[in-house]
Every structure is written in structure tokens, then in C-alpha cells.
Amino acid sequence: MPLPLHRIARAALLALGLAAGSAMAQTAICYNCPTEWADWGTQLRAIKAKTGITVPPDNKNSGQSLAQLVAEKASPVADVTYLGVTFAIQAQKDGVVQAYKPAAWKDIPDGLKDPAGQWFTIHSGTLGFMVNVDALRGKPVPKSWADLLKPEYKGLIGYLDPASAFVGYVGAVAINEARGGSLDNFAPAMDYFKALQKNEPIVPKQTSYARVLSGEIAILLDYDFNAYRAKYKDKANVAFVIPSEGTVVVPYVMSLVANAPHAAEGKKVLDFVLSDEGQALWAKAYLRPVRAGAMPKEVEAQFLPAAEYARAKSVDYGRMAQAQRAFSDRYLKEVR
């Protein structure tokens, strides 16, 4: 029996409504935007509220993201990516990112962005020790790279895989610089990692914030922003230590993926993370926003004193990128 005309009309209107709703739903895919890292969870919720764009969380690290971008080069899936600066420089060389200068481009200092816009810093962090004091069970909080080699810390130390995760490589560079090496000579870092194996370190590939809070890892080579977040937001008995021999500060950057399937939405995401609101969110998560004026005084007051941060230095990030592959190969051969 034929359907009445009014039912056909209603069905047609419903179909149109569903199609319109689908068209209005906006999504941008970000590689390496994990909710537990750098408080990306809050940032992703703010992006949705402000722009209407849904960005699903993604738990890749920088190395995994770059590998995926290269594998998908002929048919990209991601629209934007968040990377440690050395991986971004390599992504540019691999042709998997494209130029885009976001709305706050002029506020990003030279040296913290590719002049053409293929990558740009959104925030930075200082590497040190994130220490769950309770998990030390009475042992002293380590103060130096040398301390971590002491037998009393056996089974208590963790660091992310230096051959895959950017923060792992940053740790290697920091150790190497502090112990007399250079970006042309990684022998001090190799010797250190070999010696550290006696303490049976835990070496995950992914962000391990929750594993520090639970006490599974007592001492993690990680950034200041994760330690401060644990201390002030999660109210954990966590300390951040800048090693006495020195450390490094590094930028984290974002890029628009080459031939991004949702480039318009991706650009809106990049605009937001550099906006006043986006930068303030990074600051409240204890990252140093690339736009310095976004750092509230009350947040900065919760950081270690400036005298402590004087031991943290920048390096030649271009040279750091050039040295990364050779370092990774050597680490895999000699240490892992």
C-alpha cells in the first residue's frame, strides 16, 4: 500500500534535518593531544565550547605522530598535530605539514616559529624530576642527575623512551649537556643511561602522569608543568626538582597538516590555542605560554624561584633536530 503523502513529506523533512545536523557537526583530528598531558583535556573542551569544533583526544607521542603522518602522506587523516620542536622540524622536512600563520602570529617571538608558518610554538616546559615524595618512602628527594645513579633509587625511576617520545629525547639532551656533552657528542648521555640501567628504570612510551600520582613511578624525568599540576590541582605530595648540574627548556609546537581533510576547522583550532583564552588555559596548567603576557602573576608565583630556573637553558633546536635520529639509533643499539 502506498504511503500517504504527509508521511512521505515528514520522512523527507527528517532526512533533510539529519543531513543538516551532520553538516553542522564539525570535527578536527589532532595527532598527539592526550587529555592527561599538558591539560589538553581542558583545552579540548574549551575549543568545543568556543568554536563548536570537536577534537577527539589522541594518545600518540611525537614520534608516533610523525610516523603516522608520513605513512598517511598520500591520504592524510589528521588536520593538526602537536609535536616537540625537533619532530616538527623533521615533519617540515618530510613534507607532512603546511604553512599557516594563525591569528596571533605576530606575538610569537622569532626563533620560536618557522618563518613560513609550518610550525609555531604554543608553550614551553622545563625538564626536571617530577617526584612523588610519598612513594620515596623516606628516601631523600634527589637533587641532581648524579643522585639518580645511587642504589637507593633502584626501581623508583622512570623516563619516557628517548628513541620515540620527545620528552625522552629532551631528557637525554639535558643529561648530556649537564655532563659535559654536546649535540655533536652524546657519549656522556650514553654512559649515563647505561649506568642508570643498574637501577632498573621504567621506560614507557606514553605520558605517565597517572603512574606518578599512583606511586608506581616515584621519580619521573618530566616537565615542570606536569609536576605543578600534580601538586596544585591534584593535591598530590609531588615536588619538582631542577637538577643542580643544569637542564634544558624546550618549546612545544603545532602545525597544520599538509592536505588536511578539514583544514578550515584545523585553522580554527590553531587560532584558538594561541588566542588570549587558549594561552590563559595553558598558563593555568603551568605551561609557559608563548605569549608571555598570558601568564598570570599568581600562577607564576607557584613556580620554583627564578634562581632555580637560571640552571635551565635553551639549545640550538635545529641542531637538536638534526642529531635526533643518530642519537635514537645509538640509544637503541647501546642501551635498550
HUZI-V736493 format. One record per residue. N is the residue number from 1. RES is the residue in one letter. OMEGA is omega in whole degrees, -180 to 180 (999 if undefined). Layout:
N;RES;OMEGA / N;RES;OMEGA
This chain:
1;M;-180 / 2;P;177 / 3;L;175 / 4;P;-177 / 5;L;-177 / 6;H;179 / 7;R;177 / 8;I;-180 / 9;A;-180 / 10;R;179 / 11;A;180 / 12;A;179 / 13;L;178 / 14;L;179 / 15;A;178 / 16;L;179 / 17;G;178 / 18;L;179 / 19;A;179 / 20;A;179 / 21;G;179 / 22;S;-180 / 23;A;-178 / 24;M;-180 / 25;A;-177 / 26;Q;180 / 27;T;171 / 28;A;-179 / 29;I;177 / 30;C;172 / 31;Y;178 / 32;N;173 / 33;C;-177 / 34;P;-174 / 35;T;-177 / 36;E;-176 / 37;W;174 / 38;A;-179 / 39;D;175 / 40;W;-179 / 41;G;178 / 42;T;-179 / 43;Q;-179 / 44;L;177 / 45;R;179 / 46;A;178 / 47;I;179 / 48;K;-177 / 49;A;-173 / 50;K;-173 / 51;T;-175 / 52;G;-178 / 53;I;176 / 54;T;175 / 55;V;-180 / 56;P;177 / 57;P;-178 / 58;D;-172 / 59;N;175 / 60;K;168 / 61;N;-175 / 62;S;-179 / 63;G;179 / 64;Q;180 / 65;S;180 / 66;L;179 / 67;A;180 / 68;Q;179 / 69;L;179 / 70;V;-180 / 71;A;-177 / 72;E;-173 / 73;K;-178 / 74;A;-179 / 75;S;-173 / 76;P;175 / 77;V;-177 / 78;A;177 / 79;D;178 / 80;V;176 / 81;T;-180 / 82;Y;-172 / 83;L;165 / 84;G;-168 / 85;V;-178 / 86;T;177 / 87;F;179 / 88;A;178 / 89;I;178 / 90;Q;178 / 91;A;177 / 92;Q;179 / 93;K;-179 / 94;D;177 / 95;G;-178 / 96;V;174 / 97;V;-179 / 98;Q;-177 / 99;A;170 / 100;Y;178 / 101;K;-176 / 102;P;-173 / 103;A;-177 / 104;A;-175 / 105;W;-175 / 106;K;-179 / 107;D;-180 / 108;I;-178 / 109;P;174 / 110;D;-177 / 111;G;178 / 112;L;177 / 113;K;171 / 114;D;-176 / 115;P;-180 / 116;A;179 / 117;G;-179 / 118;Q;170 / 119;W;179 / 120;F;-179 / 121;T;171 / 122;I;177 / 123;H;179 / 124;S;179 / 125;G;178 / 126;T;-177 / 127;L;177 / 128;G;179 / 129;F;170 / 130;M;-169 / 131;V;171 / 132;N;-172 / 133;V;-180 / 134;D;-178 / 135;A;177 / 136;L;177 / 137;R;175 / 138;G;178 / 139;K;-179 / 140;P;175 / 141;V;-179 / 142;P;-177 / 143;K;-174 / 144;S;174 / 145;W;-180 / 146;A;-179 / 147;D;-175 / 148;L;179 / 149;L;-178 / 150;K;-178 / 151;P;-178 / 152;E;-179 / 153;Y;-180 / 154;K;179 / 155;G;-175 / 156;L;-170 / 157;I;174 / 158;G;171 / 159;Y;-179 / 160;L;-175 / 161;D;-177 / 162;P;-180 / 163;A;-176 / 164;S;-176 / 165;A;-178 / 166;F;-179 / 167;V;176 / 168;G;178 / 169;Y;177 / 170;V;177 / 171;G;179 / 172;A;178 / 173;V;180 / 174;A;179 / 175;I;-177 / 176;N;180 / 177;E;-177 / 178;A;-176 / 179;R;170 / 180;G;179 / 181;G;178 / 182;S;179 / 183;L;173 / 184;D;-176 / 185;N;-179 / 186;F;-178 / 187;A;180 / 188;P;178 / 189;A;179 / 190;M;179 / 191;D;-180 / 192;Y;-179 / 193;F;178 / 194;K;179 / 195;A;-178 / 196;L;-180 / 197;Q;178 / 198;K;179 / 199;N;174 / 200;E;-179 / 201;P;173 / 202;I;-174 / 203;V;178 / 204;P;177 / 205;K;-174 / 206;Q;176 / 207;T;-172 / 208;S;-180 / 209;Y;-177 / 210;A;-178 / 211;R;174 / 212;V;180 / 213;L;-179 / 214;S;-178 / 215;G;179 / 216;E;173 / 217;I;-177 / 218;A;-177 / 219;I;-179 / 220;L;172 / 221;L;-172 / 222;D;-175 / 223;Y;178 / 224;D;-174 / 225;F;177 / 226;N;179 / 227;A;179 / 228;Y;177 / 229;R;179 / 230;A;-176 / 231;K;-171 / 232;Y;-179 / 233;K;180 / 234;D;174 / 235;K;178 / 236;A;178 / 237;N;-175 / 238;V;176 / 239;A;173 / 240;F;-177 / 241;V;170 / 242;I;-174 / 243;P;-175 / 244;S;-180 / 245;E;179 / 246;G;-179 / 247;T;-178 / 248;V;174 / 249;V;-176 / 250;V;176 / 251;P;168 / 252;Y;-169 / 253;V;174 / 254;M;180 / 255;S;169 / 256;L;-178 / 257;V;178 / 258;A;-179 / 259;N;180 / 260;A;-179 / 261;P;178 / 262;H;-174 / 263;A;-179 / 264;A;179 / 265;E;179 / 266;G;179 / 267;K;178 / 268;K;177 / 269;V;-180 / 270;L;176 / 271;D;-175 / 272;F;-175 / 273;V;176 / 274;L;179 / 275;S;177 / 276;D;-178 / 277;E;-180 / 278;G;180 / 279;Q;177 / 280;A;178 / 281;L;177 / 282;W;-179 / 283;A;180 / 284;K;175 / 285;A;174 / 286;Y;170 / 287;L;175 / 288;R;-178 / 289;P;-179 / 290;V;174 / 291;R;-169 / 292;A;-179 / 293;G;-179 / 294;A;-178 / 295;M;178 / 296;P;-179 / 297;K;-178 / 298;E;176 / 299;V;-179 / 300;E;-180 / 301;A;180 / 302;Q;176 / 303;F;171 / 304;L;-179 / 305;P;-180 / 306;A;179 / 307;A;177 / 308;E;-178 / 309;Y;177 / 310;A;179 / 311;R;179 / 312;A;-177 / 313;K;174 / 314;S;177 / 315;V;175 / 316;D;-173 / 317;Y;174 / 318;G;177 / 319;R;178 / 320;M;178 / 321;A;-179 / 322;Q;-176 / 323;A;-168 / 324;Q;-176 / 325;R;179 / 326;A;177 / 327;F;-178 / 328;S;179 / 329;D;-179 / 330;R;179 / 331;Y;-179 / 332;L;-178 / 333;K;-171 / 334;E;-173 / 335;V;-174 / 336;R;999
